[in-house]
Amino acid sequence: MKDLQDTPALLEARESLCGHYRDIITLLGEDPNREGLQKTPMRVAKAMQFLLRGYDEDPEAVLASAMFQEEDYKQMVIVKDIDFFSLCEHHILPFFGKVHVAYIPRRYITGLSKIPRVVDIFSHRLQIQERLTLQIKECIQKTLNPLGVMVVVEAQHMCMQMRGVEKQNSLTTTSDFTGVFQQVQTREEFMNLIKK
């Protein structure tokens, strides 16, 4: 994923964010002029722009940039254990884990690095895990038009671990699939392969 380029619009938004974070620190009862906090509003503004940079990239264009015609290969292509970090849209707290993706080509394959890039783009937006799973699946299905796609996401949610029920060892798993993955045998093959 490319680093953010400091465009005039990005710099203007950063300054505005900085002012808001300064106000938030004050409203929480702290002194934003205290030595340790003087640069914090700008640091947080930069961090948020970095963490939410996925709005500025087109995941379908990323996949399409490395599409290759391959009509003979009709077996499963799996990219597993793709690390991701995201921010939940309910509390703006992190959730993170691994994404596993499989597709069975119909006519086109894509560069293997492009699938993790698609995961990065969608995860660097305000998200919920269910939507993240769906968006990755739909992007690959729409762009490559394979015989089927399956996506499994396993994540830990800081909104469950740091607050609320405070269950530190909970893991949430979501999955979605299309085409040939609607067959139980094909899904089971994928699940067995990602567990190895």
Secondary structure, DSSP 8 states (H G I E B T S, - for coil): -------HHHHHHHHHHHHHHHHHHHHTT--TTSGGGTTHHHHHHHHHHHHTGGGGS-HHHHHHTTEEE-SS--S-EEEEEEEEEEEETTT--EEEEEEEEEEE-SSEEE-TTHHHHHHHHHHTSEE-HHHHHHHHHHHHHHHH--SEEEEEEEEEEHHHHTSTT--TT--EEEEEE-GGGGSHHHHHHHHHHHH-
